């Protein structure tokens, strides 16, 4: 579980990662919403970066004018939750 430096809600690096369950106060989710990604990031690059943290089932880039966001679905809620918990501030 190494690779991209990411920002998880309140962290210090470039990306922000939040579990969809965090937004809904529900059970853990296998979906993540990632913001502040570089404009021009390609789908295969996104998948490669986040695959180093677990099995990525699906990705969806949400391009913006200055920054890109993405939805990432892992094979398990545990992988997604690990990413949120362990990359905070790294």
NORJO-V223250 format. One record per helix or strand of 3 or more residues. SS is the DSSP state (H for helix, E for strand). FROM is the first residue (numbers start at 1). LEN is the number of residues. If there is no record, write none. Layout:
ss & from & len
SS & FROM & LEN
SS & FROM & LEN
//
This chain:
ss & from & len
E & 16 & 4
H & 20 & 5
E & 31 & 7
H & 43 & 9
E & 56 & 8
E & 68 & 7
H & 77 & 10
//
